[in-house]
Amino acid sequence: MEETRRGRGSRAVVLGAGIGGLVAARVLADTFDEVTIVERDVMPGGGHGRRGVPQGRHVHGMQAGGLPLLEELFPGLRAELAGDGAHEIADLSRVSLRFAGRLLNQAELPVAPVLSVSRPHLEWRIRERVRRLSGVRVAEGLEAVGVTSTVDGDRARVTGVRVAPAATRDAKERTIDADLVVDATGRGSRMPVWLEQLGCARPDEERVVVHIGYASQTFRLPRDSYPQDLIIEGRAPGRRHGFGAFACEQDRWTFSIMSYGAGERPPTEPEERMRLMHQMAPPWLAEALSAAEPLDDVARHAHPTSHWRHYERLGRLPVGLLAFGDAIAAFNPIYGTGMTVALKQGVALRTALETTTDTELPRRFYRAAARPLSAAWALSTGADLAYPETLGKRTRRGALMGRYVARFLAAAEHDPVLARRFLAVAGLVEAPSALLAPAAVAKVVRSPAPTALSLPERARSDVAHAPRETAAS
Ligand SMILES: Cc1cc2nc3c(=O)[nH]c(=O)nc-3n(C[C@H](O)[C@H](O)[C@H](O)COP(=O)(O)OP(=O)(O)OC[C@H]3O[C@@H](n4cnc5c(N)ncnc54)[C@H](O)[C@@H]3O)c2cc1C
């Protein structure tokens, strides 16, 4: 029996027009005649931020593992973004990255390029591409409130989505019929509730409590006035703050101060922000930012927990319904992997659509999507759980790996090849197991015993509690 309903007259609905939803829509447009993206926000023109994507105001970069996929799905987009003034950074010397108190080597050495562009600009450029695809439309200002279904053998089959105008309370709902509904509504996704309503179990959910705060602002710095394009002072043992400063399009720089730990909040007052910058940032950047005009107010964002909803473990799934992007898993944003994972999920969805029937699609997709998810999850939670204040499930293997990564990072301060290898893994170009390649292990083992953390001297006053040797140190 022909189980697929794709083909002539087939319809898909994607909920949410963030990067996840746009990637899903791009892939679905190859298979479905009509793809409707239902988005709660009314879209701003150009690369402006919007309410539904509050993370858009904060530092955002596309990892090296995502960039080729972005180009594969949207040919020519990289050149278009470069023309807008976005930065592709392809040399170690153009970045200053300190992780767990270790500054990666800054030798002139080519690395797989990462993309630095503001999140609203990137989303806008992708959205415009998706809008131009045949059969795709974006239904703005509409909130998805539930799904409709029928019974198909022993399983539920989703037949559409119930929507209501987002701006008007108690407005009348209507239904958009669909053969496939993809929920890309982000970390607030109501998919677990919908599954229960459809007679299925909720997925197991792993959570790691990290309490990361962001406070960010945009500045304009004259082009070519700076030696580097992307600076991250990441989390380090005993430190309450870190920062990220990313060169973006049109000579804009996004500058975020991050706070770590429950009860900590990153400062919004200009004096305190500049004080921290002078403590933590390379002097050229602190000076440039002190002299630059801010282009907007400081925006705050809190990321209390990372989560992974394990849909791939569910035995019974309804036909015609998928979760996608942050609706499945959202990682600690300081590792910058969410958009790359969404692109990898896009590839997994494309393969699943090409190779399976509708009935098998959910299982096939979730299993394939779990592979890139588990790499990103291991990296993000492995690094976070090295800090005693992080709450989550710890394993002996994780602790051993944490100690090895700490040695690796200490060695990568002096060894550009190890620094490049670390970036390739952090950027999801290579699997975490690449850190354990024989040549890398040999170098790490032979490297001198790690010295004290190389935190900027000036940052000594930013101490949450006495620095002590943790698995990350
Ligand atoms: C502070 C911060 C910094 C980050 N930095 C990076 C980074 O540097 N690099 C990186 O790769 N990733 C980063 N991320 C993660 C990245 O933003 C996401 O992983 C990625 O954009 C995928 O998100 P999404 O599209 O699945 O969900 P979202 O971006 O949350 O989009 C969900 C969309 O659904 C809409 N919506 C919600 N509910 C409904 C509803 N009921 N009906 C209709 N529409 C609805 C929302 O309006 C929104 O448009 C960061 C995240 C944060 C919080």
The ligand as an SDF file (V2000), in Angstrom:
LIG
                    3D

 53 58  0  0  0  0  0  0  0  0999 V2000
   21.2970   34.3950   24.0800 C   0  0  0  0  0  0  0  0  0  0  0  0
   21.4100   33.3650   22.9910 C   0  0  0  0  0  0  0  0  0  0  0  0
   22.5200   33.3530   22.1690 C   0  0  0  0  0  0  0  0  0  0  0  0
   22.6360   32.3740   21.1890 C   0  0  0  0  0  0  0  0  0  0  0  0
   23.7510   32.3720   20.4010 N   0  0  0  0  0  0  0  0  0  0  0  0
   23.8660   31.4610   19.4170 C   0  0  0  0  0  0  0  0  0  0  0  0
   25.0090   31.4410   18.5810 C   0  0  0  0  0  0  0  0  0  0  0  0
   25.9390   32.2190   18.7360 O   0  0  0  0  0  0  0  0  0  0  0  0
   25.0570   30.5150   17.5850 N   0  0  0  0  0  0  0  0  0  0  0  0
   24.0460   29.6020   17.3890 C   0  0  0  0  0  0  0  0  0  0  0  0
   24.1470   28.7770   16.4700 O   0  0  0  0  0  0  0  0  0  0  0  0
   22.9550   29.5980   18.1600 N   0  0  0  0  0  0  0  0  0  0  0  0
   22.8340   30.4880   19.1730 C   0  0  0  0  0  0  0  0  0  0  0  0
   21.7150   30.4840   19.9540 N   0  0  0  0  0  0  0  0  0  0  0  0
   20.6640   29.4700   19.7040 C   0  0  0  0  0  0  0  0  0  0  0  0
   19.8580   29.8040   18.4630 C   0  0  0  0  0  0  0  0  0  0  0  0
   19.3100   31.0930   18.5430 O   0  0  0  0  0  0  0  0  0  0  0  0
   18.7360   28.7620   18.2610 C   0  0  0  0  0  0  0  0  0  0  0  0
   19.1850   27.4850   18.5950 O   0  0  0  0  0  0  0  0  0  0  0  0
   18.3140   28.7120   16.8070 C   0  0  0  0  0  0  0  0  0  0  0  0
   17.9700   29.9830   16.3710 O   0  0  0  0  0  0  0  0  0  0  0  0
   17.1350   27.7560   16.5460 C   0  0  0  0  0  0  0  0  0  0  0  0
   16.0150   28.2130   17.2120 O   0  0  0  0  0  0  0  0  0  0  0  0
   14.5160   27.8380   16.7410 P   0  0  0  0  0  0  0  0  0  0  0  0
   14.2450   28.4440   15.4190 O   0  0  0  0  0  0  0  0  0  0  0  0
   14.3500   26.3850   16.8860 O   0  0  0  0  0  0  0  0  0  0  0  0
   13.6500   28.5350   17.8650 O   0  0  0  0  0  0  0  0  0  0  0  0
   13.4210   30.1050   18.1170 P   0  0  0  0  0  0  0  0  0  0  0  0
   14.5730   30.9110   17.6480 O   0  0  0  0  0  0  0  0  0  0  0  0
   13.0370   30.2160   19.5430 O   0  0  0  0  0  0  0  0  0  0  0  0
   12.1960   30.4750   17.1780 O   0  0  0  0  0  0  0  0  0  0  0  0
   10.8890   30.0870   17.5160 C   0  0  0  0  0  0  0  0  0  0  0  0
    9.9070   30.8720   16.6440 C   0  0  0  0  0  0  0  0  0  0  0  0
    8.6020   30.3790   16.8910 O   0  0  0  0  0  0  0  0  0  0  0  0
    7.7170   31.4700   17.0950 C   0  0  0  0  0  0  0  0  0  0  0  0
    6.6250   30.9550   17.9410 N   0  0  0  0  0  0  0  0  0  0  0  0
    6.7050   30.5820   19.2380 C   0  0  0  0  0  0  0  0  0  0  0  0
    5.5300   30.0870   19.6580 N   0  0  0  0  0  0  0  0  0  0  0  0
    4.6900   30.1380   18.5900 C   0  0  0  0  0  0  0  0  0  0  0  0
    3.3340   29.7410   18.3930 C   0  0  0  0  0  0  0  0  0  0  0  0
    2.5940   29.1700   19.3620 N   0  0  0  0  0  0  0  0  0  0  0  0
    2.7670   29.9440   17.1650 N   0  0  0  0  0  0  0  0  0  0  0  0
    3.5140   30.4930   16.1510 C   0  0  0  0  0  0  0  0  0  0  0  0
    4.7860   30.8790   16.2960 N   0  0  0  0  0  0  0  0  0  0  0  0
    5.3780   30.6930   17.5010 C   0  0  0  0  0  0  0  0  0  0  0  0
    8.5700   32.5490   17.7330 C   0  0  0  0  0  0  0  0  0  0  0  0
    8.0050   33.8250   17.5710 O   0  0  0  0  0  0  0  0  0  0  0  0
    9.8690   32.3630   16.9620 C   0  0  0  0  0  0  0  0  0  0  0  0
    9.8510   33.0660   15.7510 O   0  0  0  0  0  0  0  0  0  0  0  0
   21.5990   31.4220   20.9940 C   0  0  0  0  0  0  0  0  0  0  0  0
   20.4800   31.4330   21.8200 C   0  0  0  0  0  0  0  0  0  0  0  0
   20.3930   32.3750   22.8250 C   0  0  0  0  0  0  0  0  0  0  0  0
   19.2040   32.3300   23.7450 C   0  0  0  0  0  0  0  0  0  0  0  0
  1  2  1  0
  2  3  1  0
  2 52  2  0
  3  4  2  0
  4  5  1  0
  4 50  1  0
  5  6  2  0
  6  7  1  0
  6 13  1  0
  7  8  2  0
  7  9  1  0
  9 10  1  0
 10 11  2  0
 10 12  1  0
 12 13  2  0
 13 14  1  0
 14 15  1  0
 14 50  1  0
 15 16  1  0
 16 17  1  0
 16 18  1  0
 18 19  1  0
 18 20  1  0
 20 21  1  0
 20 22  1  0
 22 23  1  0
 23 24  1  0
 24 25  2  0
 24 26  1  0
 24 27  1  0
 27 28  1  0
 28 29  2  0
 28 30  1  0
 28 31  1  0
 31 32  1  0
 32 33  1  0
 33 34  1  0
 33 48  1  0
 34 35  1  0
 35 36  1  0
 35 46  1  0
 36 37  1  0
 36 45  1  0
 37 38  2  0
 38 39  1  0
 39 40  1  0
 39 45  2  0
 40 41  1  0
 40 42  2  0
 42 43  1  0
 43 44  2  0
 44 45  1  0
 46 47  1  0
 46 48  1  0
 48 49  1  0
 50 51  2  0
 51 52  1  0
 52 53  1  0
M  END
$$$$
